[in-house]
Amino acid sequence: MKANQFETRQILRALLILTAAFLAACSKPMNALMEGDLASLASSESFSSLTADSPFKSGKVRIEPVSSEAGTLSVLSAGSLEASVLLDLNCYDRRGGALLVTPALVQSQRQAGMKMQAFRVSGLSEAWLQANQNEIEKDECIRGVTREISGQLLAASNDPMLGQQYYLSYLNVPKAWDVLEKAGVPADLKVRVAVIDSGVLLTHEDLMANLAAPVNGKIGRNMTGDGSGDGNAVYPHGTRVAGFISGVMNNGVGIAGVSANHAEIYPLVVTNDKGMASVTAVANAVRLAADQGVDVINMSLGFNVNNAMLEDSVRYAVSKGVFIAIAAGNNGKEVKVGGDFMIPAIWSANLPGVMSTANIDISTDDLHSSSNYGAQHIEIAAPGANTPKRGLLTTNVDGAGQSAYGVGTGTSFSSPLLASAAALVKVMAKHKGRDISAADVESLITKSAKTLGSLSEKVQGGRSLDIGALLTQTNTWLGGASAPTEDTPYALMCDTITNVTAAVECLCAPINNSSIGVMGTSAYAANSNICKAARHAGVFSGLKDTRVKIQPIGICPTFKASTRNGVASMARASAGDAFIFAGMSATCDSDDSQGGQGPQNPVEPKPDTTAIETYVEILYLNFMGRASDNAGRNHWVQAVLNGLSCRDLTRSITGSPEFAGRQAQMSHRQFMDTLYGGIMVRKADTAGLAYWEGLLNNGTLSRDAVAESFTTSGEHRSVCEKYQIAW
């Protein structure tokens, strides 16, 4: 008996030891490599970089608070959470590992062809992440960490059903199709639209012909696992969205998509079969779409919690020239901080090239009662409802024939109409051999939109999408010869034809010396960051014998234009030492473009100094605390053209008496922020700021020595190359 008791005690003791060991192991995050393991990894090199405006530039760990009807939950919790970890895969592969993720986890979730990818990691806690933030900041392979959150899809020709697509006439789409045809756009010219959603029924009779070509035997991709699945529908929503964009036109069945067969759908699945999406899958889908060269992204989905992982991917896509259309949401609430916080819609107003859309009921010319709104954050309205007809007609996943189509309501359907409009702008630009930025696409959409009084307090500018006007303006803006005309009282005049329409770009040329300040193309407007003249002027018409007077207002804000008889008007552009480019849609018989050469005379290209001017302006704003004066800017630009290196340009500005006077009033932190902004052209990262500020505080380096270190750094060399200045 005693022996049995002894054995029992031994067994219990062993169990206690095993339990303690198990609990100790469980105190580490599941699927996570810890800092102790990091020491054995090889030192990394410099790998993929984040965009300059990435939310992770200010710190890698971004665990945002979770909002609920009861308020905001605690930011710091000891409880377990699921995280999304952005991993630089080139770094991970070369080094053989990283904090927070294990090889097994990476292998199970890795998507082919991605250089930067978010991974879902279980078993972490906010408290542990905060306690180990310094180690995470040091790991070069980890680019960001956020909370994993769930979002929802935002639902609520000879084509026989074309007559039931009432939203086409409301959007003036037939006019847009006519513009495309008259412009000679080939029927087979296409752009690619990524539908980030629940997948698309790949066998649908009215979608098959407009799907992207298979890659490795698969059309699209399922982003919810390891990428082995294709883009086939797991839930009906995505098929409905795709129909608005690319329902096959003139195939004898179903409906006609707005893009008139010019957009091919690239379906990316980010939801489960219940229509719920993870932020990791959506962020990866946005990044993959950008890397695959899509032209437009549609996201008819949203999350109610802010998330840096998704924001980083959205900014990355825009930096690649991708236009993004986003649904505003269907809660019938105002989208705002402290209100219905809907991402990514709430970001769009501050991201040129990203637009959010509310749902207008075409039967009332007012927002549908279910639509989110917000004059600050929601930028345009597009059809998403037709109450007498129970909704808008589109493709569906159920059955065949008539059953393969259905009606629905929601901003989920407004968004693909906006995406379709952007796709048509992109295809027109492609036809004319012109690159067009996402920001320019947004500019054209907003300028051509209708203004409705019913929307004035619900959508920015009361704007409602008009695709016919959009394509008319796009065609004029992209077409015609460019003739430079200096800013004379009467800049344009045609007197031998009945009517003339011109797209006018007023380009801010801040340098008085026209020999280095004027160019013969629109590249200046597209690239200028100084006066934002890049936002290209609108279209106006003038009658026979009508002179158009263009007047600058203030310093670099807008131009006003009026005709002698007051009939026509034009707005937008720049002022100061402006030069006007007129792209004529009709030729003036007598070449009477007053103040400059006519459209048929070739333009002499001048040196493109836009990039140099922009960097000089950045240096002035940061180190002088003011905008550059004409004489100073002209001096430095000319010096660079004469061979002054970027390093010497920077040294001259940082060593100037004017900056010496300013920095005498600065703390070390303010001084470092100025160096980062002026030399690196970005915000200071937390680790770098602490390092340099520490050296200044303990007297290891002087401010001049730190400035020289920044000036001679590899990062500054990259900045100089970006602004086309020899290092």
N, C-alpha and C positions, 0 to 999 in steps of 0.2 A: 504493500500500500504506500509506504514511504517512497519507494522507488518510483511509483507511478506519479506521486505528487511532485517529486523532483523533476521528472521528465515533463510534467505539465508546466511547471514553472519555467523550464528551459524553453519550451515551445512558445509560451507566452512572451518571454523575453525576446526571442528571435522575431516574433510577430511585431512587437513594439519597435524594434530596430528597423525592420522593413517598412513599417508604417511611417516612422519618422523620416526615413530616406525618401519614401514616396511623396510625403507632404512637402519635403524640401524641394524635390524635383518639380512638384506641381506649383510651387511658388514662382517658378519661371514661366513665361508665356509659352503656351503650346506652339509647336511649329516654329520656335524662335531660336536663333543662334545668339548666344549671350556675349557680353563684352570680353569675358575671359577667353572665349574661343577666338575672338578677333585677333588676339596677339599673334596667333600662329599663321595668320594670313599674310600673303606677300603684300608689300607696299604697292599702292595703285598708282596709275598714271592719271593724266587729265582726260576725262571722258566726255560724253555728251553734255552739252550745256543747256540750262533752262533758258526760256525766253527772258528778255530784259525786264518784262513786267510780270514775271511769274510770282504768284502769291507766296511761293516757298523761298523767295529771295530774302525775306525777312525772318526766316526760321523754318526748319523742316517739320517740326511737330505742330500741326494745326488741328487740334481737337476742338471743334466748334461746339458751343452749347446746343442742347436739343430743346426745341420749343414744343410746347403743348398747350392745350386749351387752358390749363391751370397756370401757365407761365413758363419761365425758363428753368430747366432742371440744372442741378449742380454741374459746374464745369469740371470739377475734380471729384472723381468717385473711385473707391477701391474695388468696385464691382468689375466683373469681366465685360469686355466689349470686343466687338469685331472691328478690326482696323483695315484700312486700305493703304498699302505701302508702295510708293512709286520707286521702282528699281531701275537703275542704269544697267542694262543687261550686258553691255560690252565690258563694263567694269566688273560685274559679277563673274563673267566667264573668265576674264584674265586673272582675277584674284582668287577665284575658287570659292567664294562665299560672301556673306554679308550678315550684319545684324538683323534680327527679327524674322528672317526667313530661313528655311532649311532647303537642302537640295531636293528633297522629296516634294515639298510644297511647290517650289519653282517648276519642277518637272510636270507636276499635275495640272498647273494652270497656265503654263507658258504658251503664248500665241506666236505662231510662226511669223517671221519677218519684222518683228517689233524690236526696236533698239531701246525703248523706254516703255515700261509696262507697269501697271498697278496690280498688286496681288492682295487677295483677301487673307488676312491672318487672324486666327482665333486665339482666345485666351489671354489677351493683353488687358491691362487696366490703365485708366487715365493716370492714376497715381504712380504706377510703375513707369509709364512713359515720361511723366514729368521728372521723376527722380533720375532717370537715365538719359535725359535730353542731351547732355553734353556728349555722351558717347555716340548717340545717334547723329548729332551734328558733325562729328569727326569722321563718320563713315561715308566716304565719297560715293559709294555705290547706292546709298539711300538718298533719294532726291526729295522725298516728302512723305509725311504720314498724316492721314486724316481718319476720322471716324467712318466706318462703312455704314451707309444709310440706304434705305429702300425708297424708291419713288414709284409713281404710277403713271400709266398712259392717260392722256387727257381727253377721253372720249365723252363724252356724253353722246359736116362730113357725111358719110353714108352710114354712120353708126346709128342704129335704129333708136337709141335712147337719147341722142344728142338734143332733141327738142325738150327733154325733161331736165337738162342741165341748165337751169335758169340762171345759175351764178355766172355762166360764161358771158351772157349779155350784160349782166350787172357789172362785170369787170372789164367790159369792152374788149373781150378776148378776140372776137372775129376781126376787129380792127388790127390787133397785134399780128394775127396770122396774115392779114393782107400786107402789112408792112414787111414781114419776113419774105413773102413771095415776091413783092415788087423789088426788094433789095437783092434778089437773086440768091438767097440762102439755099444751098443744096438740101434736098429732102433727107439725105443720109448723113448730114453733118450733126454730130451729137456732142453733148457734154454729159458728165456723170453726176448723178445726185445720190448721195448716201442717205438711205432711210434708216435711221437708228431707232429701232422699234421692236416689234414682236415677230419680225420676219414677214416675208411675202409668199403667198401661195405661188410656187414656181411653175405650176402647171395651169394657171388661170388663163382662159382663152383670150382675155383682153389685156394681158400683161406680159405674156411669154416673149413676144417679139421685142419688147423694150426693156429686157433685163440685161445687165452687164454680162459680158462673155465669161464663161467659166474659167477659173484658175485652178490648175491641178484637179480638174474634173468637178469643181464645186462653184456654184453661183453664190456669191456673198459669203458670209461667215457667221457662225454662232459664237458670240463672245462670252458666253456664260461659263464655258469650261476651258478646255485646252485648245479650242479652235478647230477641232476635228469635224465639227458639224457645219452644214451649209446654212444659207440664209432662208430656208423654208420656214413657213409660218408655224409658230407654236401657239399662236393666239390670233384672233381675227383682226385686231387693230391695225397692224402694219399693212395688210392687204388693202384695207379701206383707204389708208393714207396714200398708198402708191397709186391708186386709181386716179386721184386728182392730178397727179403729176404726169403720169405716163400711160394712162389708158390708151391702147393702140388706136390710132386714127385711121379712118378709111379702110377698115378690115371687114366691114359688113356685120359686125357684132358689137353689142354693148354701147360703150360710151367713148368719148374722146378726151384724153388728158389735155391740160392746158398747154403743155410743152409741144404739142403737135408732132410727136415722134422725135423730137430733138433732144430728149433727155432719156438716158438709160439708167435704170434703177440698180443701185448697189446695196442690197439688203444686209443689214447687220443686226443680228438678234441680241437683245440685251435683257430680255424678260424671261420669266418662267411661264408655264401654261396658264397662270392666273393673271398675267399681265403686270406683274410686279418686277421692277428693275432694280439692280444693285448699282450703286454709284461707281464701283470698280469696273463693271462691264461697260457702262456708258462712257466713262473716261477713256478706257482703252479703245472703244469703238471710234470715238472722236479722233484720237491720235492716229489710229490705223487708217481711217478714212483720209486724213490729211497726207499721210505718208504714201497712200495709194494714188494720190493725185486727183481726188474728186474735186469738182468745181463748187458744189453746193452741198450742204448738210441740212437735213430736216430732223428736228427733234420735237415731236408732239408728246412730250413727257415733262415731268417736273418733280422736284424734291422740295420739301418744306423746311430744310435745314441747310444753312450755308456749308459749302464744302470746297476746300482749296484744291483738292485733287481734280475735280471736274473743271473748276475755273482755270487751272493750269493747262488742261487739255484744250479747252475752248480758245484760250489765248494762243496756244501753239498752232491750232488750225488756222486762225485768222492770220497769223504771221506767215503762213504758207499760201495766203491768197484765197482761202476758202470762205465763201459767204455762208452764214448760218441763220436759218429761220427757226424760230422757237415759239411754241404755243404759250399763251399767257396764263392758262388755267381756267377751270370751270367752277370756281367756288362763288362767283358773283360778288367778289370782294376786291378792294383796292390793293394792288401789289405795292408794298412799301415796307421799309424797315419798321418793325413793330406792328405790321398789319399782316396781310397774307404774304408771307415771305416765300416767294416761289422762285427757285433757281432752275434753270439758268436764266429765266426771263428777266429777273430783276437786274441782272448785270448788263443787259443789252444797251441801255442808254449811254453807258460809258465805254462801250466797245464798238468803234466804227467797223462795220462789216458784219455785225450781229444785230438782228432785229427781232423783236417780240411782237406778236400780233394778237389783238383781241378779236372777238367773234361778233360780226355785225349781222343782224337779221335783214335779209334783202327785201323782206316784205314791209319793213318799217323804217329803213334807213337809220336805225338806232342799234345800240348794242343789245344783244340777247341778254335776258335776265340772268342766265347762268355764267356769262362771261366775266372773267376778271378784268379789271381796268386800272388806270393810273396815268394821269397826265404827265407824271414825272418819269415813269419807267417803261410804259408801254408805248411803242413808237408808231404803230399803225393799226388799222382795223381791216379785216378781210372777211368775206362771207364765211359763216359757219352755221347758219340757220336759215330756214325758210318756213316759217310757222305754218302757213296754209298747206304746204306740201309735206309737213312733218320732218323736213330736213333737206340735206343736199344729197344728190344721187352719186354713187361711186361703186367701185368693185367690192365684192364680198367673198368669203371663203365657202359659203354654203351652196351645195348643189351645182347645177349647170343651167344654161339658158337664163331665163328671167331670175332664177334663184341665185345666180352668181353675182347679183347686183342688189343694192339696198340703199336706204337713206339713213342719214344720221346727223347729229348736231354736236357742235363743240369746237373749241379752239384747236383741237387736234386736226380739224379739217381746214381751218383758216390758215394754219401754218404751212401745209403743203402748197396752198395756192400762192403764198408769198414765195416759197422755195421755187415754184414753177416760174414765177415772174423773174426771179434772179437767174434761173437757168436760161431763159430766153435772152436776157441781156448778155449773158456769157456767150451764148451761141452766136449772137450778132457780132460781138467783138471778135470771136474766133474766125468768123467769116471774113471780117475786114482785116485780119492779121494783126489785131491790136491786143496787147495785154491790158487787162482791166482789174484793178484791185477790188477787194471786197468792200472797202470803204467807198470807192467810186460807185459800185453797184448800189449801195445803200443811199448814196447821195442822189442818184438818178431816181430811185424809187420814191424818195421823200419829196423831191421837187415836182414829180409828175402826178403825185397823189391828189385826189379831190379833197376839198375842205368842207366838212359837214358841221353845221352849228350844233347838231345833236351830240357830236362827239367832243366838243371843245373842252369840256372838263373831265373827259374820260380817257382820251388818247392824245399824245403829243401833237399839237397843232391841229387837232380835229381831223387828222388825216385818214383817208380811206383809199385803199389800193385801186389804181386804175391802170390795168396792164396795157390797154390800147394806147393811152397817152405816154406810158413808159416806153414802149417800143418806138413810138414816133420820135420822142425826144432822144432816145438812145441812138437811133439811126442817124439823126441830124448831128448829134454830138460826135459820133464816131466818123461821120462822112465828111466829104468836102475837103478842099485844099485849105491850108493854113496860111493866112497872109498877115504879117505883123503890121500893126498900125500904131504909131505912138499916140499918147494920150492927148489928142487934139480936141477942140470943142465939138467937132463933128467927126466922129470916128468911122461911121459907116454910111454910105449913101449909094443907092442904086436907082437910076432914073429912067431906064429904058425898058423895064419889064413891069408887068402889072403887080406882081407880088413877089416878095423875097423872104425867105426864112433863113435865119442864121443861128448857129449855136456859137455863143460868144464865151471865150475864156479870158478873163482879165487876170493876167499873171503878175503877181507882186515881184517886181524887179528892184530890190532895195538899193542896188548899186547905181549911182547916177551915170557912170561911164558905160554907155550902151555897148561898147566893144567887148566887154566881158560880162554884161548882165542880161543880154537878150539871146534867146535861142529860137531856132526855127521849127521846133516840134513842141508837143504838149508835155514833154518829159519834165519840164520845169514845174508845171502845175501838179503833176502827179507826185513829184518828189519833195516839193517845198514843205518844210516844217516851220517856216518862219511866220508867214502871214496867212497860212491856210487858204491861199488863193486856189489851192488844189481842188477846192470843192466846186469846180466848174460852174459857170453861169448857166442860166436857163435859156429857153428858146423864145424868140419873139418874132413877130411879123411886122413888116412895114409896107405901106401902100406905095404905089408909084409916086415918084418925086418927093418921097418922104425922107427927111433927114432925121437921123437918130442922134440925140445928144446924150453923151455919157458923162456923168459928173462923179468925181470921187467924194466920198463922205468921210471925214475924219482921217485917222491914220490906219490904213490897212484893214478896214472892216468890210464895207460893201460899196458897190456902185449902184447908182440909180440911172435909169435911162428913160427918156421920153421922146416921142416923136413931135414934129412941129405942130401937127394937128391934135396931139394928145391921145391918139387912138391906141398905139402900142406902148408896151412898157416892158422893162427887163430889170431884173434885180440879181444881186450876188456877185461877188468877186473880190476885188482888192482896190487899193488906192496907192497914194504916194507916187513913186516912179514906175507907174504901171505901163505895161504894153499889152495890146489887145490882139488876140488871135481870132479871126472870124472864119469859121468853117461854113462856106456857102453851100446851101442845098440847091441853089439855082445860080447859073452863071449870069453875071451882069454883062449885057451886050457891049456896053461902052467902057467897061473896066473902070468904073467910077467909085472906087473905094478910097475916099478922101483921106489924105494924110499918110498914105503908105502905098505900097505896090499892090496890084490886083491879084486875084487868086491864081491866074495862069502863070504868073511870074514866080520862078523858083525862089525859095527862101534860102538865104545864105546861113548855114549853121554856124553858130558861135560856140566858143568853149562853154561846156556845161559846168558852171561853178556852183550849182545848187548845193551839192554835198559839202563843198568847202565852206560856203557861206553858213550852212547849217551848223557846222562844228564851231566856227568862229562865234556864232550867236550863242551856242551852248557855253563856250568859255566865258563870254561876257556875262551871261545871266548868272553863272555860278560864282565867278571870281570878282566881277565888278558889281554884281547885284543889280544890273540894269540891262536894258536892251542896247545893242550896239548902235553907235552913231554912224551915219553914212561914211564919213571920212575915215574913221577907224576901221570899219569893216572893209571898206575898199582897199585900205592900206594893206591889211593882213591877207586878204584874198590875192591881191596882186603879188605880194611877197611869196606866197605859196606857189603861184604860177611861175614865178621867177626862180624857184628852187628851194625855198625855205622848207626845212624838214618839219614833220609833225612834232617831233620832240622839241625842236627849237622854238616852234610856234607856242607850244605849251609852256616851255620855260620862260618865254618872253612875257606871257600873260601872268603866270604865277609869280614872276619876279618883278612885276610892275609896281611902281609907287602907289597906284590906286588900290591894288590888292593888299599891299603892305599896310596901308592905313586901315583897311577893313579888318584884316586878320588880327590886328592888335586888339580889337574889341571882341574877338572870338574865343570861346572855350576850346579845349582840345577836341571835344566831341563835335562842335560846330565846324572846326577846321577840317576834321576827317570827313564829315558829311559833305563839305564843299569839294574836297579832293575826289571823293567817290563820284559825286554828281558831275564834276567838270572833266575829269580825266578818264574815269571808267564809264561815265555816262550811265550810271545806274545807282540805285540805293545801296547803301552799305549793308553787307551781310553781318549778322550778329557776331559770328566768330572773328571775322576780319576786323571789324570795328573794335572789338575788345582787345585784339592783339596789338594793333597800331596805337590805340589810345594808351595801352599799358606801357609801351615803349616811350611814349611822350611823357607820361606821368612820372616814370622813374628816371627820366633824363638820359636813357640809353641813346636816343636819337633826337636830333633837332627837327623842327618843322621843315626846314629846307631839305634835310636829308630824307625825310619821309616823302616830300613832294618829288624829289629826284627819283626815289625808288618807284613811285607810281608812274612817273614819266617814262622810265626805262623798262617797265614791266612788259611781259608778253601780252597781257590783257590790253594794255594801252596800244600796243602795236596792232592788235585786232581791231580796236576802235578806229585807229587811223586808217586802216585798210577799208573799213566800212565807209568812211567819209572820203575815200579816194585821195588821201594825202600820203605822200611818201614818208615813211617813218623816219 
